[in-house]
Amino acid sequence: MFDLDNYSLLTILLVGLVVVLGASEIGRWLGAHSDDHGSSDVSTLESAVFGLLALMIGFTFAMALSRFETRRDAVLNEANAIGTTALRARLLPEPERKEVLKLLNQYVKIRLDITQRPASRTELMTAISRSNELQESLWQRATTLAAKNNGMVPTGLFIQALNEMIDNQGKRLAALRNRVPNIVLLSLFGIAIVGSGFAGYANGLDPRRTQVPVYITAILVSGVIFLILDLDRPSGGFIAVSQQPMIDTAASIDALSN
């Protein structure tokens, strides 16, 4: 299936706009050369298609916005979980305390670095693999401490926080991968093209009507679809989830490690 993720947002916007405007021009040409000069039925179809388009845009925008908010909450939850783990690591005895804070410092910087720039799938998988290795190192140190003294309260608190931190990585990855289905986004363009074609056809039947409203509508619809696509892209778009909670956590852990 044609996957929009393989193309940049600007490419999709420009191609989509050209196709939608082209559909209106083709519709206008067909209308101008048609023997049917009664445009009431065509106008009814035009209104129905644009009504369906408005419904689809509202539905899809709500989907994209809810996923955007979920990704934003996932960043905050993961930052809080890492920060809690670092605070409880301070309760551990030396030298484990220093080693754990060092590993957490590396961990949060990896989590932050991958979000500071558009990352390829390979880079993302490498970052996840490295994060998993650090999680395993932290877990091994926690189990070693627990084996030495299983009645030690700070160790138990640290293990609890570490487990929550690991869970939050999974939740954040799930949020990143939860996207608006590609078929829904393609349907938006399909309905917009059909509606623009009907609008152009109705204009062609009535020479007194101008194409300017059709052009404005096509530009606005393409812009809204572009906004939906941007909201649905975790990286590489113009609307990005704020990483400030993770930045603050990285700064606090860095201060604790020194």
VEXLUM-53752 format. One record per residue: x, y, z of N, C-alpha, C, CB in turn. Coordinates in Angstrom, 2 decimals, padded with zeros to 5 digits. Glycine has a CB too. Example, Ala and Ser with C-alpha at 12.3 -4.5 7.8 and 13.67 -1.06 7.14 Angstrom:
! VEXLUM-53752
013.19/-005.69/007.80/012.30/-004.50/007.80/013.20/-003.30/007.80/011.31/-004.47/009.05
012.85/-002.25/007.08/013.67/-001.06/007.14/012.90/000.03/007.87/014.08/-000.60/005.72
! end
This chain:
! VEXLUM-53752
000.83/-001.20/000.00/000.00/000.00/000.00/000.87/001.25/000.00/-000.94/000.00/001.22
000.37/002.31/-000.64/001.07/003.59/-000.69/001.21/004.14/000.72/000.32/004.60/-001.61
002.44/004.32/001.19/002.71/004.74/002.57/003.17/006.19/002.57/003.77/003.82/003.24
002.40/007.05/003.23/002.75/008.48/003.29/003.99/008.73/004.12/001.60/009.26/003.86
004.34/007.81/005.01/005.53/008.00/005.86/006.82/008.02/005.06/005.59/006.90/006.90
006.77/007.52/003.84/007.97/007.49/003.01/008.28/008.84/002.35/007.81/006.43/001.94
007.41/009.82/002.58/007.58/011.11/001.92/007.56/012.23/002.96/006.47/011.34/000.87
008.25/013.31/002.66/008.29/014.45/003.58/006.94/015.16/003.59/009.41/015.43/003.18
006.70/015.93/004.66/005.43/016.63/004.79/005.24/017.67/003.68/005.35/017.31/006.15
006.31/018.39/003.35/006.20/019.41/002.31/005.90/018.79/000.95/007.49/020.23/002.23
006.50/017.63/000.68/006.22/016.94/-000.58/004.76/016.53/-000.65/007.12/015.70/-000.74
004.23/015.99/000.46/002.83/015.57/000.50/001.91/016.77/000.31/002.51/014.86/001.82
002.26/017.89/000.97/001.42/019.10/000.85/001.39/019.60/-000.58/001.94/020.20/001.78
002.55/019.72/-001.20/002.61/020.27/-002.55/001.93/019.35/-003.57/004.06/020.50/-002.95
002.23/018.05/-003.48/001.61/017.10/-004.42/000.10/017.05/-004.20/002.22/015.68/-004.25
-000.33/017.01/-002.93/-001.75/016.97/-002.62/-002.47/018.21/-003.14/-001.96/016.84/-001.12
-001.85/019.38/-002.96/-002.46/020.62/-003.42/-002.58/020.65/-004.93/-001.65/021.83/-002.93
-001.53/020.21/-005.62/-001.56/020.17/-007.08/-002.65/019.23/-007.59/-000.19/019.74/-007.64
-002.76/018.06/-006.96/-003.75/017.07/-007.39/-005.17/017.58/-007.14/-003.53/015.73/-006.66
-005.39/018.20/-005.97/-006.73/018.71/-005.65/-007.12/019.84/-006.60/-006.78/019.20/-004.18
-006.19/020.77/-006.83/-006.47/021.85/-007.77/-006.63/021.32/-009.20/-005.35/022.91/-007.72
-005.83/020.32/-009.53/-005.96/019.72/-010.86/-007.31/019.06/-011.05/-004.85/018.70/-011.08
-007.82/018.42/-009.99/-009.14/017.78/-010.07/-010.23/018.82/-010.32/-009.44/017.00/-008.78
-010.10/019.99/-009.67/-011.10/021.04/-009.89/-011.05/021.56/-011.32/-010.89/022.19/-008.90
-009.85/021.68/-011.87/-009.72/022.16/-013.25/-010.27/021.13/-014.24/-008.25/022.46/-013.58
-010.00/019.87/-013.98/-010.55/018.82/-014.86/-012.07/018.82/-014.77/-010.00/017.42/-014.48
-012.60/018.96/-013.55/-014.04/019.02/-013.37/-014.65/020.22/-014.08/-014.39/019.06/-011.90
-013.99/021.38/-014.00/-014.50/022.58/-014.68/-014.50/022.39/-016.19/-013.64/023.81/-014.30
-013.44/021.76/-016.72/-013.38/021.52/-018.18/-014.49/020.58/-018.63/-012.00/020.94/-018.57
-014.73/019.52/-017.83/-015.81/018.59/-018.17/-017.17/019.28/-018.10/-015.79/017.38/-017.22
-017.34/020.14/-017.09/-018.61/020.85/-016.96/-018.85/021.82/-018.10/-018.66/021.59/-015.65
-017.78/022.51/-018.52/-017.91/023.47/-019.61/-018.24/022.80/-020.93/-016.63/024.26/-019.75
-017.83/021.56/-021.10/-018.09/020.83/-022.35/-019.26/019.86/-022.22/-016.84/020.07/-022.78
-020.01/019.98/-021.14/-021.15/019.08/-020.94/-022.41/019.69/-021.56/-021.36/018.81/-019.44
-023.30/018.82/-022.03/-024.57/019.27/-022.59/-025.60/019.54/-021.50/-025.11/018.24/-023.56
-025.33/019.07/-020.29/-026.25/019.26/-019.17/-025.94/020.60/-018.51/-026.14/018.09/-018.14
-026.89/021.54/-018.60/-026.67/022.86/-018.02/-027.44/023.06/-016.72/-027.05/023.92/-019.01
-027.99/021.99/-016.17/-028.65/022.07/-014.87/-027.72/021.56/-013.79/-029.98/021.28/-014.87
-027.27/022.42/-012.92/-026.23/022.06/-011.95/-026.78/021.73/-010.57/-025.25/023.16/-011.83
-028.11/021.60/-010.43/-028.68/021.37/-009.09/-028.23/020.03/-008.53/-030.21/021.43/-009.15
-028.26/018.98/-009.35/-027.85/017.66/-008.87/-026.37/017.65/-008.53/-028.16/016.59/-009.92
-025.58/018.30/-009.35/-024.13/018.35/-009.11/-023.84/019.12/-007.83/-023.40/018.99/-010.30
-024.56/020.21/-007.62/-024.36/021.00/-006.40/-024.74/020.20/-005.16/-025.17/022.29/-006.46
-025.77/019.38/-005.29/-026.18/018.52/-004.17/-025.08/017.51/-003.85/-027.50/017.79/-004.48
-024.53/016.91/-004.90/-023.43/015.96/-004.69/-022.21/016.66/-004.12/-023.08/015.26/-006.00
-021.94/017.87/-004.61/-020.81/018.65/-004.10/-020.95/018.92/-002.61/-020.69/019.99/-004.87
-022.15/019.31/-002.19/-022.39/019.59/-000.77/-022.26/018.32/000.06/-023.79/020.20/-000.57
-022.75/017.19/-000.48/-022.67/015.93/000.26/-021.22/015.48/000.45/-023.46/014.84/-000.47
-020.43/015.61/-000.62/-019.03/015.19/-000.54/-018.25/016.07/000.43/-018.37/015.24/-001.93
-018.47/017.39/000.37/-017.75/018.28/001.29/-018.23/018.11/002.73/-017.92/019.73/000.86
-019.51/017.74/002.90/-019.99/017.42/004.24/-019.30/016.18/004.79/-021.50/017.21/004.23
-019.16/015.15/003.94/-018.44/013.95/004.34/-016.98/014.26/004.64/-018.54/012.88/003.26
-016.38/015.13/003.82/-014.98/015.52/004.04/-014.81/016.22/005.39/-014.49/016.43/002.90
-015.75/017.12/005.71/-015.69/017.82/007.00/-015.78/016.84/008.16/-016.81/018.87/007.11
-016.65/015.84/008.03/-016.79/014.82/009.07/-015.50/014.01/009.22/-017.96/013.88/008.75
-014.92/013.62/008.10/-013.69/012.83/008.12/-012.53/013.64/008.70/-013.34/012.34/006.72
-012.46/014.94/008.34/-011.38/015.77/008.87/-011.51/015.92/010.38/-011.40/017.16/008.19
-012.74/016.16/010.87/-012.95/016.27/012.31/-012.59/014.99/013.04/-014.38/016.64/012.60
-012.99/013.85/012.48/-012.71/012.56/013.09/-011.20/012.28/013.09/-013.45/011.44/012.34
-010.54/012.54/011.98/-009.11/012.26/011.87/-008.29/013.22/012.72/-008.66/012.35/010.42
-008.69/014.49/012.76/-007.98/015.46/013.59/-008.05/015.06/015.06/-008.56/016.87/013.38
-009.22/014.59/015.49/-009.36/014.15/016.88/-008.45/012.96/017.17/-010.83/013.78/017.18
-008.34/012.03/016.21/-007.44/010.89/016.37/-005.99/011.34/016.50/-007.59/009.92/015.19
-005.57/012.23/015.59/-004.18/012.69/015.60/-003.87/013.48/016.87/-003.89/013.56/014.37
-004.81/014.32/017.31/-004.59/015.14/018.50/-004.50/014.28/019.76/-005.69/016.17/018.65
-005.35/013.26/019.86/-005.31/012.39/021.04/-003.99/011.61/021.10/-006.49/011.41/021.02
-003.48/011.20/019.95/-002.20/010.49/019.92/-001.05/011.44/020.27/-001.96/009.86/018.54
-001.14/012.69/019.81/-000.13/013.68/020.16/-000.10/013.91/021.67/-000.41/015.00/019.42
-001.26/014.04/022.27/-001.33/014.26/023.72/-000.82/013.04/024.49/-002.76/014.58/024.14
-001.09/011.85/023.96/-000.58/010.63/024.61/000.94/010.59/024.58/-001.14/009.39/023.92
001.55/011.00/023.44/003.00/011.03/023.36/003.58/012.07/024.31/003.45/011.32/021.93
002.90/013.22/024.44/003.35/014.26/025.36/003.30/013.76/026.80/002.50/015.53/025.20
002.21/013.09/027.18/002.10/012.55/028.54/003.13/011.46/028.78/000.68/012.00/028.77
003.44/010.68/027.73/004.42/009.60/027.89/005.81/010.16/028.20/004.47/008.75/026.62
006.16/011.30/027.57/007.45/011.94/027.86/007.50/012.38/029.31/007.69/013.14/026.92
006.44/013.02/029.78/006.40/013.49/031.18/006.47/012.33/032.16/005.12/014.31/031.42
005.71/011.27/031.89/005.70/010.11/032.79/007.06/009.42/032.84/004.63/009.12/032.36
007.70/009.30/031.68/009.01/008.65/031.67/010.05/009.52/032.38/009.45/008.37/030.23
009.99/010.83/032.17/010.93/011.73/032.85/010.75/011.65/034.36/010.74/013.18/032.36
009.50/011.61/034.82/009.24/011.50/036.26/009.75/010.18/036.81/007.75/011.65/036.54
009.55/009.10/036.04/009.99/007.78/036.49/011.52/007.72/036.59/009.48/006.69/035.54
012.21/008.30/035.61/013.67/008.32/035.66/014.15/009.18/036.82/014.26/008.85/034.32
013.50/010.33/037.02/013.88/011.19/038.14/013.68/010.52/039.49/013.09/012.47/038.09
012.57/009.79/039.64/012.32/009.07/040.89/013.36/007.99/041.12/010.92/008.45/040.88
013.73/007.29/040.05/014.76/006.26/040.15/016.09/006.85/040.59/014.93/005.53/038.81
016.43/008.04/040.05/017.68/008.69/040.43/017.66/009.13/041.90/017.94/009.91/039.52
016.53/009.65/042.35/016.43/010.07/043.75/016.58/008.88/044.70/015.09/010.79/044.00
015.94/007.78/044.36/016.04/006.60/045.22/017.41/005.93/045.12/014.94/005.60/044.87
018.10/006.17/044.01/019.46/005.63/043.88/020.40/006.28/044.88/019.99/005.83/042.46
020.08/007.50/045.30/020.92/008.19/046.27/020.87/007.52/047.65/020.47/009.65/046.40
019.88/006.67/047.86/019.77/005.95/049.13/020.65/004.71/049.17/018.33/005.57/049.37
021.17/004.33/048.00/021.96/003.10/047.93/023.36/003.34/048.52/022.07/002.61/046.47
024.00/002.29/049.01/025.36/002.43/049.53/026.38/002.59/048.41/025.73/001.21/050.39
027.51/003.15/048.75/028.61/003.24/047.79/029.29/001.87/047.66/029.64/004.34/048.22
029.85/001.49/046.52/030.00/002.30/045.29/028.80/002.19/044.35/031.25/001.88/044.54
027.78/001.40/044.74/026.63/001.20/043.85/025.92/002.52/043.53/025.65/000.23/044.49
025.84/003.40/044.51/025.17/004.68/044.30/025.78/005.44/043.13/025.24/005.53/045.57
027.09/005.57/043.12/027.77/006.32/042.07/027.63/005.63/040.71/029.25/006.49/042.41
027.72/004.31/040.69/027.64/003.56/039.44/026.23/003.65/038.85/028.02/002.09/039.66
025.22/003.55/039.72/023.84/003.61/039.25/023.51/004.99/038.69/022.87/003.26/040.38
023.93/006.04/039.36/023.68/007.39/038.87/024.39/007.64/037.54/024.13/008.41/039.90
025.56/007.07/037.38/026.29/007.20/036.12/025.52/006.53/034.98/027.70/006.59/036.23
025.00/005.34/035.26/024.21/004.62/034.24/022.92/005.37/033.91/023.89/003.20/034.72
022.28/005.91/034.93/021.05/006.68/034.70/021.34/007.94/033.89/020.39/007.05/036.03
022.48/008.54/034.13/022.88/009.72/033.36/023.04/009.37/031.88/024.19/010.31/033.91
023.66/008.25/031.60/023.79/007.79/030.22/022.43/007.46/029.62/024.71/006.56/030.15
021.59/006.85/030.42/020.27/006.41/029.95/019.41/007.60/029.52/019.56/005.61/031.04
019.33/008.62/030.37/018.47/009.75/030.06/019.02/010.54/028.87/018.32/010.66/031.28
020.32/010.59/028.70/020.89/011.30/027.55/020.61/010.57/026.25/022.41/011.47/027.74
020.60/009.24/026.29/020.23/008.47/025.10/018.77/008.73/024.74/020.46/006.96/025.33
017.90/008.72/025.76/016.48/008.96/025.53/016.24/010.37/024.98/015.70/008.77/026.83
017.06/011.30/025.41/016.90/012.68/024.98/017.51/012.92/023.60/017.52/013.62/025.99
018.65/012.32/023.35/019.37/012.56/022.09/018.56/012.12/020.88/020.70/011.83/022.11
017.85/011.01/021.01/017.13/010.46/019.86/015.94/011.33/019.47/016.65/009.04/020.16
015.52/012.23/020.37/014.36/013.08/020.10/014.76/014.49/019.66/013.49/013.17/021.32
016.03/014.82/019.70/016.49/016.16/019.36/016.62/016.39/017.86/017.81/016.43/020.02
016.51/015.33/017.09/016.65/015.45/015.63/015.86/014.32/014.97/018.17/015.39/015.21
015.49/014.49/013.71/014.81/013.41/013.00/015.72/012.18/012.92/014.39/013.86/011.59
015.24/011.06/013.43/016.05/009.85/013.48/015.49/008.80/012.52/016.11/009.28/014.92
016.41/008.08/011.88/015.99/006.99/011.01/015.56/005.80/011.85/017.13/006.59/010.05
014.94/004.83/011.21/014.49/003.64/011.92/015.68/002.89/012.53/013.70/002.71/010.99
016.81/002.87/011.80/018.01/002.19/012.30/018.55/002.88/013.55/019.11/002.14/011.21
018.60/004.21/013.52/019.07/004.96/014.68/018.16/004.76/015.88/019.18/006.45/014.34
016.86/004.72/015.62/015.91/004.51/016.71/016.09/003.13/017.34/014.48/004.67/016.19
016.25/002.11/016.50/016.43/000.76/017.02/017.74/000.64/017.78/016.39/-000.27/015.88
018.79/001.33/017.33/020.07/001.33/018.05/019.92/001.96/019.42/021.16/002.07/017.23
019.20/003.09/019.48/018.98/003.77/020.76/018.18/002.89/021.72/018.25/005.11/020.55
017.17/002.20/021.19/016.36/001.31/022.04/017.20/000.16/022.56/015.14/000.77/021.25
018.04/-000.38/021.68/018.92/-001.49/022.10/019.88/-001.05/023.20/019.71/-002.02/020.89
020.45/000.14/023.03/021.38/000.66/024.05/020.65/000.94/025.35/022.07/001.94/023.55
019.43/001.45/025.27/018.62/001.68/026.46/018.33/000.38/027.20/017.30/002.37/026.09
018.03/-000.66/026.44/017.76/-001.96/027.06/019.01/-002.51/027.76/017.27/-002.96/026.00
020.17/-002.28/027.16/021.42/-002.73/027.79/021.66/-002.01/029.12/022.62/-002.50/026.84
021.40/-000.71/029.14/021.57/000.05/030.38/020.54/-000.39/031.43/021.44/001.56/030.11
019.33/-000.66/031.00/018.32/-001.16/031.92/018.76/-002.48/032.55/016.98/-001.33/031.20
019.33/-003.35/031.73/019.80/-004.64/032.23/020.94/-004.46/033.23/020.25/-005.54/031.07
021.84/-003.52/032.95/022.95/-003.25/033.88/022.42/-002.73/035.21/023.94/-002.24/033.28
021.44/-001.83/035.14/020.83/-001.31/036.37/020.12/-002.41/037.14/019.84/-000.18/036.03
019.43/-003.26/036.43/018.71/-004.36/037.09/019.67/-005.35/037.74/017.81/-005.11/036.08
020.77/-005.63/037.09/021.76/-006.54/037.66/022.34/-005.98/038.96/022.89/-006.81/036.65
022.60/-004.70/038.99/023.11/-004.08/040.22/022.06/-004.10/041.33/023.55/-002.62/039.94
020.81/-003.91/040.95/019.74/-003.94/041.95/019.57/-005.34/042.54/018.42/-003.46/041.33
019.62/-006.35/041.68/019.47/-007.73/042.18/020.67/-008.16/043.02/019.28/-008.71/041.00
021.85/-007.64/042.67/023.04/-007.95/043.47/022.91/-007.37/044.87/024.31/-007.41/042.79
022.43/-006.14/044.96/022.23/-005.51/046.26/021.15/-006.25/047.06/021.83/-004.03/046.07
020.08/-006.65/046.38/019.01/-007.36/047.07/019.48/-008.71/047.59/017.81/-007.55/046.14
020.37/-009.36/046.84/020.89/-010.66/047.27/021.78/-010.53/048.51/021.67/-011.31/046.12
022.49/-009.40/048.59/023.35/-009.19/049.75/022.54/-008.97/051.02/024.28/-007.99/049.51
021.43/-008.22/050.87/020.60/-007.92/052.03/019.16/-007.68/051.54/021.14/-006.68/052.83
018.36/-008.76/051.57/017.01/-008.63/051.02/016.06/-007.88/051.94/016.45/-009.99/050.73
016.53/-007.51/053.12/015.70/-006.73/054.03/015.98/-005.25/053.97/015.88/-007.22/055.42
016.78/-004.83/053.02/017.20/-003.44/052.91/016.10/-002.62/052.21/018.54/-003.32/052.13
015.50/-001.69/052.94/014.37/-000.91/052.41/014.78/-000.05/051.21/013.80/-000.03/053.50
015.89/000.70/051.24/016.26/001.52/050.08/016.40/000.72/048.79/017.57/002.24/050.35
016.91/-000.49/048.89/017.05/-001.32/047.69/015.69/-001.67/047.12/017.84/-002.60/048.00
014.76/-002.00/048.01/013.41/-002.32/047.56/012.73/-001.14/046.88/012.57/-002.80/048.72
012.91/000.04/047.45/012.34/001.25/046.85/012.97/001.54/045.49/012.53/002.44/047.77
014.28/001.32/045.39/014.97/001.55/044.12/014.48/000.57/043.06/016.50/001.42/044.31
014.32/-000.69/043.43/013.84/-001.70/042.47/012.44/-001.35/041.98/013.85/-003.11/043.12
011.60/-000.89/042.88/010.24/-000.50/042.50/010.27/000.65/041.48/009.43/-000.08/043.74
011.11/001.67/041.74/011.22/002.80/040.82/011.83/002.38/039.49/012.05/003.92/041.44
012.82/001.50/039.54/013.47/001.03/038.32/012.48/000.24/037.46/014.68/000.16/038.66
011.66/-000.56/038.08/010.65/-001.33/037.35/009.65/-000.39/036.66/009.92/-002.29/038.30
009.27/000.67/037.35/008.35/001.64/036.75/009.02/002.39/035.59/007.88/002.65/037.82
010.30/002.67/035.72/011.03/003.33/034.64/011.07/002.45/033.39/012.46/003.67/035.09
011.31/001.17/033.59/011.34/000.24/032.46/009.97/000.14/031.81/011.82/-001.16/032.91
008.93/000.09/032.62/007.57/000.03/032.08/007.23/001.28/031.26/006.55/-000.13/033.21
007.70/002.44/031.72/007.39/003.68/031.02/008.09/003.77/029.67/007.78/004.86/031.86
009.24/003.10/029.52/009.85/003.06/028.19/008.94/002.33/027.22/011.24/002.39/028.25
008.38/001.20/027.67/007.47/000.46/026.81/006.23/001.27/026.44/007.05/-000.81/027.48
005.70/002.02/027.41/004.52/002.84/027.14/004.84/003.96/026.15/003.97/003.44/028.45
006.04/004.53/026.29/006.40/005.62/025.38/006.62/005.10/023.96/007.66/006.33/025.89
007.24/003.94/023.84/007.43/003.36/022.51/006.09/003.01/021.87/008.31/002.10/022.59
005.16/002.50/022.69/003.83/002.20/022.17/003.13/003.46/021.68/002.97/001.50/023.24
003.31/004.57/022.41/002.71/005.85/022.00/003.33/006.35/020.70/002.87/006.90/023.11
004.63/006.16/020.53/005.30/006.59/019.30/004.81/005.81/018.09/006.81/006.44/019.44
004.50/004.54/018.32/004.10/003.68/017.20/002.61/003.73/016.92/004.50/002.26/017.48
001.85/004.37/017.79/000.40/004.45/017.61/000.08/005.65/016.72/-000.33/004.58/018.99
-000.15/005.36/015.46/-000.36/006.43/014.47/-001.75/006.31/013.85/000.74/006.36/013.36
-002.19/007.39/013.24/-003.44/007.34/012.48/-003.24/006.39/011.30/-003.87/008.77/011.99
-004.14/005.44/011.08/-003.97/004.49/009.97/-003.77/005.19/008.63/-005.18/003.57/009.88
-002.86/004.66/007.84/-002.53/005.26/006.55/-003.74/005.35/005.63/-001.43/004.46/005.87
-004.62/004.34/005.69/-005.78/004.32/004.81/-006.72/005.48/005.12/-006.53/003.00/004.94
-006.77/005.91/006.39/-007.62/007.05/006.77/-007.08/008.34/006.15/-007.69/007.18/008.31
-005.76/008.51/006.21/-005.15/009.72/005.64/-005.31/009.75/004.12/-003.66/009.78/006.01
-005.17/008.60/003.48/-005.36/008.55/002.03/-006.82/008.83/001.66/-004.94/007.18/001.48
-007.74/008.39/002.52/-009.16/008.65/002.28/-009.46/010.14/002.30/-010.03/007.93/003.31
-008.79/010.87/003.19/-008.98/012.32/003.24/-008.64/012.96/001.90/-008.12/012.93/004.35
-007.49/012.59/001.36/-007.09/013.14/000.06/-008.07/012.70/-001.03/-005.66/012.70/-000.30
-008.51/011.45/-000.98/-009.43/010.95/-001.99/-010.75/011.71/-001.99/-009.70/009.48/-001.76
-011.32/011.93/-000.79/-012.58/012.67/-000.69/-012.38/014.13/-001.11/-013.14/012.59/000.75
-011.24/014.72/-000.73/-010.95/016.11/-001.12/-010.86/016.23/-002.64/-009.65/016.60/-000.46
-010.24/015.25/-003.28/-010.11/015.28/-004.74/-011.48/015.18/-005.41/-009.20/014.14/-005.22
-012.32/014.26/-004.91/-013.66/014.09/-005.48/-014.49/015.36/-005.28/-014.38/012.87/-004.85
-014.45/015.91/-004.05/-015.21/017.13/-003.78/-014.75/018.30/-004.63/-015.10/017.50/-002.33
-013.44/018.44/-004.81/-012.92/019.51/-005.64/-013.33/019.32/-007.10/-011.39/019.58/-005.52
-013.35/018.07/-007.54/-013.78/017.79/-008.91/-015.24/018.16/-009.14/-013.58/016.32/-009.23
-016.10/017.83/-008.18/-017.52/018.19/-008.30/-017.70/019.72/-008.28/-018.33/017.55/-007.15
-016.92/020.40/-007.42/-017.01/021.86/-007.36/-016.60/022.49/-008.69/-016.13/022.42/-006.22
-015.52/021.99/-009.28/-015.10/022.49/-010.58/-016.11/022.19/-011.67/-013.76/021.90/-010.95
-016.74/021.00/-011.60/-017.75/020.62/-012.60/-018.95/021.56/-012.52/-018.20/019.15/-012.39
-019.39/021.87/-011.29/-020.52/022.79/-011.11/-020.18/024.18/-011.65/-020.91/022.88/-009.62
-018.95/024.62/-011.46/-018.53/025.91/-012.00/-018.52/025.90/-013.52/-017.14/026.28/-011.49
-018.12/024.76/-014.09/-018.10/024.67/-015.55/-019.49/024.71/-016.16/-017.41/023.41/-015.98
-020.49/024.19/-015.42/-021.87/024.23/-015.92/-022.45/025.63/-015.89/-022.75/023.29/-015.10
-021.96/026.44/-014.95/-022.47/027.81/-014.81/-021.32/028.79/-015.05/-023.11/028.04/-013.40
-021.22/029.36/-016.23/-020.10/030.27/-016.54/-020.03/031.49/-015.62/-020.21/030.73/-017.97
-021.14/031.84/-014.97/-021.15/033.01/-014.10/-020.41/032.76/-012.79/-022.58/033.44/-013.82
-020.22/031.48/-012.44/-019.51/031.15/-011.20/-018.00/031.24/-011.40/-019.90/029.75/-010.71
-017.31/031.70/-010.39/-015.85/031.84/-010.46/-015.16/030.68/-009.76/-015.41/033.19/-009.84
-013.92/030.43/-010.15/-013.16/029.32/-009.58/-012.44/029.71/-008.28/-012.15/028.82/-010.58
-012.42/031.00/-007.95/-011.66/031.45/-006.78/-012.08/030.75/-005.49/-011.82/032.95/-006.61
-013.40/030.62/-005.18/-013.79/029.91/-003.96/-013.30/028.45/-003.95/-015.29/029.94/-003.81
-013.27/027.83/-005.13/-012.80/026.44/-005.21/-011.32/026.38/-004.86/-013.05/025.85/-006.62
-010.55/027.34/-005.39/-009.11/027.37/-005.09/-008.87/027.59/-003.60/-008.41/028.47/-005.91
-009.62/028.53/-003.02/-009.44/028.82/-001.58/-009.79/027.60/-000.75/-010.32/030.03/-001.16
-010.90/026.94/-001.10/-011.31/025.73/-000.36/-010.26/024.64/-000.48/-012.66/025.22/-000.87
-009.71/024.45/-001.68/-008.70/023.42/-001.89/-007.45/023.70/-001.05/-008.33/023.33/-003.38
-007.05/024.97/-000.99/-005.86/025.33/-000.20/-006.12/025.10/001.28/-005.48/026.80/-000.45
-007.31/025.50/001.76/-007.63/025.33/003.18/-007.71/023.85/003.56/-008.95/026.02/003.50
-008.35/023.06/002.72/-008.48/021.62/003.01/-007.11/020.96/003.01/-009.40/020.93/001.96
-006.27/021.31/002.04/-004.91/020.74/001.99/-004.11/021.16/003.21/-004.18/021.17/000.71
-004.31/022.41/003.66/-003.60/022.88/004.85/-004.03/022.13/006.11/-003.84/024.36/005.04
-005.32/021.85/006.24/-005.80/021.11/007.41/-005.28/019.67/007.40/-007.35/021.11/007.45
-005.29/019.05/006.23/-004.76/017.69/006.13/-003.26/017.68/006.47/-005.00/017.11/004.70
-002.55/018.72/006.02/-001.13/018.85/006.36/-000.95/018.94/007.87/-000.52/020.09/005.66
-001.81/019.70/008.54/-001.75/019.84/009.99/-001.97/018.49/010.67/-002.79/020.87/010.48
-002.92/017.72/010.17/-003.19/016.39/010.73/-001.97/015.49/010.57/-004.42/015.74/010.05
-001.35/015.52/009.39/-000.16/014.71/009.15/000.98/015.13/010.07/000.28/014.84/007.69
001.11/016.43/010.29/002.18/016.93/011.15/001.96/016.48/012.60/002.25/018.46/011.08
000.73/016.58/013.08/000.43/016.13/014.45/000.72/014.65/014.63/-001.02/016.42/014.79
000.55/013.89/013.55/000.66/012.43/013.65/002.09/011.94/013.51/-000.19/011.79/012.60
003.03/012.83/013.21/004.43/012.42/013.05/005.22/012.76/014.30/005.07/013.08/011.82
005.67/011.74/015.07/006.42/012.00/016.31/007.72/012.75/016.08/006.71/010.70/017.01
008.35/012.52/014.94/009.61/013.21/014.62/009.60/013.59/013.15/010.84/012.32/014.96
010.32/014.66/012.83/010.40/015.08/011.45/009.34/016.08/011.04/010.31/013.90/010.57
008.40/016.38/011.95/007.36/017.35/011.64/007.68/018.71/012.22/006.03/016.87/012.14
006.78/019.66/011.99/006.96/021.00/012.52/006.38/021.14/013.92/006.32/022.01/011.59
005.41/020.30/014.25/004.81/020.30/015.59/005.44/019.16/016.37/003.24/020.16/015.53
006.27/019.49/017.34/007.01/018.47/018.09/006.55/018.46/019.55/008.53/018.73/018.01
006.60/017.26/020.13/006.31/017.12/021.55/007.45/017.73/022.36/006.10/015.62/021.94
007.12/018.56/023.31/008.15/019.20/024.13/008.93/018.17/024.94/007.52/020.24/025.06
010.25/018.27/024.88/011.12/017.37/025.63/011.66/018.04/026.90/012.29/016.91/024.75
011.05/019.15/027.30/011.54/019.89/028.46/011.56/019.05/029.74/010.70/021.11/028.67
010.54/018.21/030.01/010.63/017.37/031.20/011.86/016.47/031.21/009.39/016.52/031.32
012.20/015.91/030.05/013.38/015.04/029.96/014.66/015.87/030.07/013.36/014.24/028.63
014.66/017.08/029.53/015.82/017.96/029.65/016.08/018.31/031.11/015.62/019.24/028.81
015.00/018.63/031.82/015.13/018.97/033.25/015.64/017.78/034.05/013.79/019.45/033.81
015.13/016.59/033.73/015.57/015.38/034.43/017.03/015.09/034.15/014.71/014.19/034.02
017.46/015.27/032.89/018.86/015.04/032.55/019.78/016.00/033.30/019.07/015.20/031.03
019.34/017.25/033.44/020.15/018.24/034.16/020.27/017.88/035.64/019.56/019.64/034.00
019.17/017.44/036.23/019.21/017.09/037.67/020.06/015.86/037.92/017.79/016.86/038.20
019.97/014.85/037.05/020.78/013.64/037.22/022.25/013.96/036.99/020.31/012.52/036.26
022.52/014.82/036.02/023.91/015.22/035.77/024.51/015.90/036.99/024.00/016.14/034.55
023.69/016.72/037.66/024.17/017.39/038.88/024.41/016.39/040.01/023.17/018.46/039.33
023.55/015.37/040.11/023.73/014.35/041.14/024.93/013.49/040.88/022.49/013.49/041.25
025.27/013.28/039.60/026.39/012.40/039.26/027.73/013.05/039.52/026.31/011.99/037.80
027.77/014.37/039.58/029.05/015.08/039.76/029.34/015.32/041.24/029.02/016.42/039.02
! end
